[in-house]
Amino acid sequence: MSVISETVWAGRAGGVPAAVRRRARSDPDQVAMTFVDYSTEPQGRARDLTYGELDARVRAVGARLRRVARPGARAAILCPTGVDFVVGFVACLYAGVIAVPLSAPASSRHNDRIALAMDDCGCEAAIAPRPVRDRVAGIPLAAPVEIVCPDEAEPDPAAPWAPEDAESGETAYLQYTSGSTRRPAGVRVTHRNMAAATRQSIAGLRLDEHSAIVSWSPFFHDLGLVFGVVLPLAIGFPAVHMTPLAFVREPRRWLRLLGDRAATHMLCPDFGFDMCVDRIPAEERAGLDLSRLVYAGNGAEPVRARSLARFTEAFAPCGFRASAHTPVYGLAEATFVVTAVPVDREPPVRTFDRAELTAGRVRRIEDGDAGGYTMVGCGSPVGQDVRIVDEATGLPAGPEDVGEIWVRGDNVCAGYWTRDERSDGVFDAVLDGDPGWLRTGDLGFVHDGSLFVAGRSKDLVIIDGRNHHPSDIELTVEEEVPAVRSGNVVAFSVDTGDQERLVILAETRRDASAGPRELRAMIRRAVASHHDVYVHDVVFLRRGTMPKTSSGKLQRRDCRDRYRRGALIIADDASGPPEAAGRRDTGREPT
């Protein structure tokens, strides 16, 4: 029987704190998590965190938190993926302080992003390890915060502790999106949401105390936080972690750990599977053992049939089974997973008429058809309701229509922090007279009982599992490249067949002195610096031809459609006469 059945998250929120305290008392030497550090040893140095140590350290940090922050106050967690982050997060739950998981401060440009989120929710404290204390103190905040260093808090197992008895509807943590935004929106994840996500994962992903995971996802991302921290602690199975950087530098490390630790579950964005195939040559795959994997979750960005097929072909000799592939659909506003392909069942791969999909209709065609678009289904709802809704009417869409994906369940979050006007348009929508629906902003349809995600009506750019708001990228270009006309920059993503790529359209000022090659380099540098994403294509349009509404609003979807069709009116240079309509500049110029 799963441990979650012993921890009833209803009425009062025992949840993760109760589970950690119970195991610390009954089996303090049980390993909760293992962290493998590759920074000093190429083979990695493992560091175990037991429940006894975790509980003692959490109470020590929680006591310090209580001295500097009241219950319900917000505390930013600015720790790298590792022990300190887990201690800080659970300490917030122990103390009744709302955790705000953010990336560890590394540079001034990242500090600006951190400051936006911390100011948005009014953080009173920051949890950060001693080596980065000065960096945290230098973050430009509207109001100073108290810094709590988890590596300075001396644990005392005998110290008395009275846990904060939070209501299940109270906010446990704020999940800010993984991309950058100048108007950050922190999703209010309640204790009830955490409990629901855990129950759903037990039922839909076959997680129990006998499961084991190995993960490299960052803890400040909802995928890394829920899959890598909340679920292992709530359910009681072991988790092994490595940093994202350790994975990127040598993907084989992850796969080797999966075998060495007899992992049953893993979850990462689609690009992670491709990276393993591309970066691990055939001769280095010998000795890898993926035979125990029953769940190879793929989410956080569009799932590609080519990625699944390549990974299966490359690692079948290592014991990997195609049925382990488990595409999922989820979003932070729904805490974690919304739909998933059933475990041990190969994901549905179907080909649909591309032109019909563009028109909002679903028509399946033969595989290999030149007019087809191959898609991977993301399975059925996991303990919640999912509907496809006509965007124009707000009514349920027809069975062969593309519409907006709406979700309802106890995992749907409480809204955005201090953004009531944004919450009103997303949360608690009404469908057929029933309230409580989440409007995801994503487009999709159901075919053969599986959800297929067809696009993003809210125009988010998702690259390498990270969300980027187009308006932020556009503003960066306008601010960093003065030669660009204000209000005449559009950013969007396109599917090149193997991954999502960022494209920027812009009009230039008449007095622009730089040439197109120099301007493209300037735009690429600015976007890379502020958003950590490479610009695949920069296209300069003839002045006055940027697609807009009659009120002057940029039409990103129309821009993307014209780009795909080669129907843009492109300037011959940054400030010169127009060339024949079409698409240009797909080469990569040095930055």
N, C-alpha and C positions, 0 to 999 in steps of 0.2 A: 504494500500500500504506500502511495506517495506521501511524503511528509506534509505536503500542503493540506491534506485532509485533517491533519492534527492542528493546523493553524487556521482557524476560521476567521477570515477577514471580513467580518460583517459587524455592523454597529460600531464596535471599537476596533482600532487598527493595530493588531499585534504584529502581523506581517514579518518582515525581515528582522527587526530587532528581537522579537520573541523567538524566532527560529534560531538566531545566532546565540542568544542567551541560553536557550534550552540545550543546544549542543555543547556550549562551553561548560555547562554544568555536568552533562551526562558523559561526554567524551571529549575532554579539553584537548587531547592530542590528535583528534581527527583533523586532517588537512582540509582546509576550506578552499584554498587556492595556491597555485604555484606560479611563480614569476621567473621566467628564464631570461637572463641578462646576457646579451651578446656584445656589449660595449667593450668588455675587457678580455673576453675569451671567445675565440671563434666557434668553439663547440657549445658555448652557452653555460652559464652558471645558474643552477636552479636554486630558488629560495622559497621554502614552504612557509605558508601562513596558516597556523592552526586556529581552530575556533577559540581555544583558550587565550591565545595571544591576541587574536582579533578583538574579542570581547574586552580584554583588559585595556588595550590601546584605545579602543573606541570610547570606553568610559572616561579615560584620561583626557582625550580630546573633547569629548562631550562636556566634561566639567569646565574646561576652559571656554568652550563656546557659550555655556550658560552664563559665564561671568561677563561676557562682552556683547551678547545678543539675546534678546528676549524670544520666547516661543513665537513662531510665525514670522520672525525676521528672516532676511535672506542672507545666505553665506555662499560666496563664490568658491568653487573648488578649482584651484589653479595648480593641480598636480599632474605630473606626467602619468601615463598608464603604468600603474604599479601599486605597491602596498599602500603608500600614502593616500592615493586617490580613494581606494576602497575604504580605508579607515576614516577618511574625511567624510565620505558619503554616508556611511552607516552612522557615524557620530551625529550627523545632522538629524537622521531619523530618530536616534536615541534621544536627542535633546529637544525635538520638536521644532527645529530650525529648518526652514525651507532651503534645500540644497540647490545650487545653481551650477551644474557641471559645465565648465568651459575649458578651452585648451590652455595648456601651460604657457606662460609668457615666454616668448623666445626673441622677439624683436619689436621695435617701435611700431611697425605696421600691424603686427598681430595685437599689440597692446591697445591700439585704437579700436579694434573690433571688440576686444574684451571690455574696454571702457564703455562702449555703447550698450552692451548687454547689462553690465553692472549698474550703470546709471538708469537704465530702463526700469529695472526692478528695485532700485534703491538698496543695494547691498549694504549691510552694516558690518559684515565681516568677510574675510578672505582666508581660505585654508590653503596654505602653500608650504612646501618644504623649505628648510632653512637656507639652502643654496640660492634660492630665487627670491628671498625676502626683499632684497633691495630692488629687484626688478618689479615686484608687485607694488612696492611703495612708490615707484616711479610712474605707475599707470595714471594717466591724466583723468581723474575722476571728479565729478561735481562735488562730492563730499568725501572726506577721508573715511577709511575703514580700519577696523581692528584686524591685525594679521595674526592668525593662529598657525603655528608650525607643528604638524603632527609628529615630526621627528624630534621635537623638544619636550613633548608631553611624556613624563615618566609614568608608565603604567603601574598601578597598584591593585592587584587582584582582590585585596581585602578591603579596598575603599568602598564605602556604602554608595549605592546608586538607586535612585528612584526614577524609573523610566517615565517619559512623557507619554501620557495615554491619549493619543491623538484620535480624533473622530475620523471615520473612514472617508468622509467627504472632504476632509481638509487637504490642502495641497502639500504633497510630499517633496516634489522638486519641480523646477522649471527647466523645460527642455528647449533650448534655443536651437534654431536650425543650424545644420552643419555648414551651410554657406554663409557668405557675408551679407549684411543688410544694414542700410543706414537708418532704417526704422525697425529695429529688432523686435521680434515677436516671440516671447517665451511661452511655450505651451504649459498650462497648469496641469501637471500629472498628479492625481490624488492617490491616496492609499488604496481606495477602491479600484482605481484603474490598474494599479500594480497587481492587486489580487486577481482581477479579472484576466489580465495578460498571463499571469502564472497559470491559472486554471485552464485557459485556452491552450497554452503551450503544452501542458501535460496531456491534454486530450488530443490536440491536433498534431503535435510534433513528436509525440511518444517520448516525452521526457519524464524520467523518474529518478530516484536516488541511485540507480545503477547506471545511469548515463554518465558520459564523460565528454568534455569539450576541450578543444584547443582553439584559441582565438587570437587574432592580431588587431582587431578593430579597436579604435580609440574609445576610451570610456566616455568622452564628452559627446559622442554620437549616440543617438538612441539605440542603434543596433548594438554597439559595444556595451552600453550601460545595461540594457535589459537582458540581452543574451549572455553577456559575459559576467555580470555582477548580480543583478536582481534574481534571475532564475536559479543560478547555482546556490546562492545563499538561502533562498526561499524553499527550494526543493531538497537541497542537501547533496548534490552530486559534485564531484571535483571539477575544477576548471583550471586550465593551464593557459597562461598568457605570455605573449611576447609583444614588443612594441611594433607599431606600423613600420617604423624605419627599419627594424631588423628584418621584417618580411620583405620589404621592397628591395633591400640590399641583397638578400639571398632567399628567394621564395622556397627553396628546398628545405630550409630550416622548419618551416611550418609543416610541410608534408612529413618530414621525418618525425617531428613531435607527435603528429596524429597517429603514426604507427607505434612509436615508443610508448605513448601514454594510452594506447588502446582506445582512442577516441571513437565515440559513436556518433557524435554530432559536430558539425561545423557550419558556419554561416558567414558569408562575405559577399561583397558586390561582384557583379559579373566580371569586371576587369581583373579581379584576383585570380579567377580561373584561367583567363588568357595569359596572365603573367607567369603562372606556373608552367604552362605549356611552352611559352616563348623563352623563358629564362632557365629552364631545367633541361639540358640536352639528354638525349636517350641514354647515353652511357652513365649519366648521373642518377638515373631513375632506379637503377639496380639497388635492391635492399630496402626500398620504400614499401611499406605495408599499409594499404588502405582498405583492407578486407573487412575491418570491423565497422566501417562507416555505414550507418543506415540512413543518415540524413546529411546531405550536402546542400545546405540552404543557399539560395542565390537570390539576393534582394538588394534594395537601396538604389537600384538603377535598372533600366530596361534589361531584361533577360534575353539573350540571343541564342537561337538554335545552334549557330555555328560554334559558340563558346562551349555549349554542353557537349556537342559531338566531338570537338577537338580534345577536350579534357578526358572524355571517356576513351577515345582511341589511344591517347598518350599514356593513360594510367591504368587501363584494363590489365596490362601485365603485372601491375602492382596490387591487383585484387579489387580495384574499384569497379563497382557495378553501376550500370546506367540507371537502374531503379533508385539509386541513392540520390540522384539529382532531385532537388525539391525547390522549384521556383516559388517565391512568396511575394505577396504584395502587402505593403504596410506603409505607415506614415506616423510621424511623431504625434500628430493630433489624435491618433487612435492607439497610442502608447507603444505598440509593437506590431505584430502581424495581424492582418485582416483576413487574407485568404492564403491557402497553401495547398500544394499538390499532396495528396495522401502519401505517407511514408511507404516505401517499397513499391511505388507505382511509377512507371516512367512518365515524365511530364508530357502533356499533349503538345504536339508541334503541328500546326495547321497553316495552310496557305490561303490567303484571302485576296480578292480582287482589290488592288490598290486604289483604282479610280473610285470604286464604290465606297471604300472606307473614307476617302477624302470627302465624299458627298454625305457621309454619315450613315451609310448602309453596309450591311454585312452580307457578303456572298462568298462562300468557300469555292475555290477552284482547284485544279489539279496541281500537285507539286511540280515545280520546274516551269510553270507557265511564266512567260516573259512579263506579263502584266500583274504578276502576283507579289504579295508581300508575306513572307513567312514569319509567323509569330509563335511565341511560346505561351501557353496558358499558365496562369498562376493559381489554379486550383479553385476550391470551393471555400465558403466562409468558415472560419474557425471560431465557433461559439458566438456568433454575432450575425446580424442581418445585413445583407448587401443588396442594394437595388440600383438599377440603371435608370436614370431620370432624364427626360427631355429637357435640355437647358432652356428652351424657349418657353415651354408651357409649365414647367415644374411638376409635370405628371409622369407616371411611369412610362418609360420608352417601350416601343414595340420589341418583340423578340428578335428581330433582325435589324435593329437600329443601334447606332452608336450614341451613347449619352454620357452624362456625368455620373461618376460612381458616388453613391451615397452609402453611408455606413451608420449602423446604430447598434449599441451594446454597452455593457458596463465598462468596457475598455476605452470608450470615447471620452476624451478629456473634457475638462471643465471650461475651457476657453483660453484666451490669451491674457497674459498679465497686463493690466492697465490698458488694454486695447479693446474696449467694449464695442466700438464701432466696427472693428474687424471681426470680432467674435460673432456679432449679430449676423454677419453675412456668411459665416462658415458653420457655426455650432447651433444646435437646437432648431434646425430647419424643420418645416412641417411637410409631410408627404401623406396624401390621402387622409388628412385630418389628424394624423399622428405626429406629435412633436418628437424631439430628441435625435434628429438625424444630423450627421456630419456631412457637409458638402466637401468632398475631397479636392475639387478642382481638377481632378483627373478624368480623362475620357476613357470609356471602355465598353465592353459588351460581354455577354455570356453566350458561350457556344459549347454544346455537349456538356453542360454542367460546370464548365470552367470559366473563370474570369480572364479575359484578355484585355490588357491595358493598351489603349490605342494612342494615347497622347496626353498632353497636359494643357487643360484649358486655361490654367492660370499662368502659363508661359514660363514656368520655372525652367532654368537650364540646369540639368543634372549631368555632371561629368565626373567620372571616377567615384561615383557614390556621394558626391557633394552637391548641395543645392546652391545655386547662384541666382539672385534676383536680377532680371535683365535691367531694371531701372538703375540698380547700383552700378552695374558695369557701364551702362551708358553715361551715368554721371561722372564716373571716373575718367572716361575718355574725354568728356567735355572739360573737366577741370584740369587734366594733365596735358591735353593737347590743344592749345589755344587756337590753332588753325582750323579746328572743327567748329561748325556752326552749332550754337546752342539750340537744343530742341530738335536736332536733326541727326540723331544717332540711334540706331536700333541694334540690339543684341538678341540673338536667338541661337538655338542649337539645331543641327541637322544630323540625320543618321547617314553616315557614309557607307554603311553596309557592314562594318565591323565594330564601330563605336560611335558615340555621340561626339560631335565637334562644335566648337564655338565659332560663330560667324558674326562679323560686325559690319553694318552698313553705315556710311556717314556722308554728309555733305560738307564741303570745306568753304571757308570764308574766301571772299574775292581777293583779299590782301594776303592770302597765305603765300609765304615765300618758299617754304620747303616743298620738295618734289614728292611724288607718291611713294617712292621707295623709302625715303626718310620718314614720312608720316606713318607709313605702315609699321616701321620699326618702332617708332615712338608709341604707337597705340599698343603694340604687342608688349613692349616693356612695361607700360603703365598697367595694363590688365594683369600681367604676370606678377607684378610687384604687389598690387592691391588685392588680388583675388586668387593667386596661386593657380591660374589656369592658362593654358596656351591658346592663343587665337589662331584658329586654323585658316581663316580667310578674312581679309579686309577688302571691302569693295567701296569705292568712292562713286557716289551718284551725282548726276547733273543737278545743279542747284534748282530747287523747286519741284523735284520729281519724287521725293520721299513719300511713300504711301501714307496718307493720313485721313482721318475722318473729316467731315465738314466743319467740326468744331476744333480741328487742329490736333486731335489725339493721334499718336502714332499707332499704326496698324501692324503690329508685329507678325501676326499670322499671315496677313497679305504679303508682307515683306518676305517671309520665309517661302510662301508659295511661289512668288515671282522669282526668287532666287533659284528655286529648284527647276523652274521652267525656263530659266534664262531670259526672263522678260523684264529685267531691270534696265533702266536707261543709265548707262555707266559713263562717267566722265573720262575723257581721254587721259587727263592727269588730274592732280588734286585741285586745280583751279581753272582748267582749260575747257575747251569745247567738248560736247558729248560725243561718244562713240556709238556704234550700233548697239541696240539693246542686247543684253546678254550677260553672261556670268564670266568673271575673269579673276585672275590672281589666286589660283589655288596652290601655287608653289610656296615653299617655305623659305622665306628670306631670313638671313641671319639677323638676330636682334642685338 
